[in-house]
Amino acid sequence: PPAAGFHGRCRCGDGRRIAAGASGRRQRERPAPGSLKEPDGRRPDHGMSEGRLPDFVMLGAMRAGSTSLYRYIDAHPDVFVAPKELQYFTDGFDRGLDWYRDQFSDVGGARILGEATADYFARESAMRRIAEILPDAKLVVSLRNPVDRAYSHYGLLAARGREPRSFAAAIDDELREVNRHGDRADGVIYLSHSMYDVHLERIDRLFAPDQLFVSIFERMVARPEDGFAELCRFLGVDDAVVPDNLGRRVNPYVTFRSLRVRDLSRSLPSPLGRLVARLNTNRDTRPDPADPRVVERLVEFFAPRITAVEQRLAVALPEWR
């Protein structure tokens, strides 16, 4: 079977050659230097800075194992990864390039530097900014069965008190918006982050195929040693390193006994606030299974998109069917 991860025009774990960009060579749509503007028309200061910038960026997808990959590669002695979720290319872009470089100013003897923010993958503006600021960076994406990812995403927001709707109601709303307005419909969260075909096509326009590494969540869970070694080879670091935390589940699903107590804990002084938060948290809990009728609708919605991903990556994904 294929390895847990594969990239660009590189060898898969079983020795086959695959192409992450099914269209072959093409003219990349690199933004012109200095062309990016904020919504108010400003151009952030991204010039004349000195210092190192990341060699690779972990893009997400959200709730698809990106935190696990981040923890694993952060444990590699040749790698420095900035604190997760810098959000520089999304909400923090107006901080400027000097601020971003400062996040990589104390890297010790690391050979390569990286950054990880889970919603870059689904944000067109973020990908265009990365293409301008880091045109030669390597990109790492983790993908998961899109139905499972959508439900996990819903469960996360519901547990945090940010999603009052049932999963069925949320999906009804999002399917209605997508049917009316297409892939760019406003207010679509759970479906949008699972539209891998759209986001991979965007990467293919902006970057060369050999800049992309795709990790399949289900295969990384089943064979973490193979997947991690493949990632190390892609990044150009020692693939014989096996981190102590490899295969360990991180960022588990959590719920809160009381959302009011959760909010109160954030206002309390440390360490009392941390103690209250810990006592109020149910870790590694599992949401109830999704309504089979909703799952059936999502399977139907994502089926052609899974086929598109398989064609673009030139790999079969039976785990998602």
C-alpha positions, 0 to 999 in steps of 0.5 A, a space after each residue: 500500500 502507499 506510504 502515509 505521506 507522499 509529495 510532488 514528483 517524488 517517490 511514494 513509499 512503495 517506490 512508485 512515482 506520483 504527481 501531486 500536480 496532475 496538470 504537469 508543468 504550468 506557469 505559476 500565478 505568483 503574486 507580483 511583489 508588493 501587490 498584496 493589500 489589506 482590505 483597507 487598501 494598505 500595503 503592510 511593510 514586507 520589505 528590507 528586513 533581514 534574518 531567516 524565514 521558514 523553510 517550510 509551512 504546515 498549512 492544515 487542514 484543520 482537524 486532520 492531524 496537523 497538530 500531531 505532525 507539528 509535534 512530531 517534526 518539532 521533536 526532530 533535532 534538526 528542525 525548529 518550528 515556531 509556536 503553532 498557530 502564528 496566524 501571520 498570513 491570515 489575521 496577523 499579516 499587518 504585523 509586518 515581516 520584521 515581526 514574522 522574522 522575530 518568531 525565528 530569531 532563537 533557533 539554536 542549531 536547527 538546520 531548517 525552520 518551519 511554521 504551522 497554522 491549520 487554516 492557511 490551507 483553506 484561505 485563499 488570501 493566506 496562500 497568495 501571501 505565502 506565495 509572495 513572501 515565501 515563494 520557494 517554501 516547502 508546504 505540508 498538508 494533512 488530509 482526512 476523510 472529509 466527512 470525519 473532518 467536518 464532523 470533528 470540526 463541528 464537535 470542536 466548535 460546539 464544545 467551545 460554545 461557538 456552535 449552537 446548531 445541531 450538526 444536521 442543521 449546520 450541514 443543512 444551512 451549508 449545503 443550501 449556501 453551496 447549492 446557491 452560491 458555489 464553493 465561495 459561499 459565505 458562512 460555510 465552515 465545515 464543508 469549506 475546510 473539507 473541499 480539498 479539491 479546491 484548495 489543492 488546485 489553488 496550491 497547484 496554481 501558485 507553487 511547483 508540484 515538488 514543493 508539496 507534501 501530502 500526509 493522509 491522516 488515516 495512514 499516518 495513524 496506521 503507520 506513523 514511522 513510515 509517514 514521518 520518515 517520508 516527511 523527513 526525506 521531503 524536508 531534507 532532514 535525517 529520516 532515521 530519527 524517531 521522536 519519542 512522541 511519534 504515534 501519540 495522539 495529540 489535540 484530543 477532543 475535549 468538552 467542558 463540564 460548564 462553559 461558564 466555569 471555563 470562561 471564569 477560569 480565564 479571568 482567574 490568576 494563575 495557577 488557580 485559573 489553570 487548576 479550575 480549567 483542568 477540573 472543568 475539562 473532560 479530556 479525550 471524550 468522544 462526540 456521539 456518532 453523527 446522524 447517519 442521514 447527515 453522513 449519507 448526504 455528506 458522503 454524496 456531496 464529497 464523493 466527486 471531490 474525493 475523485 478529484 483529489 485522487 486524480 490530482 494526487 494520482 493515488 487511490 484513497 479507499 479509506 475515504 469511501 
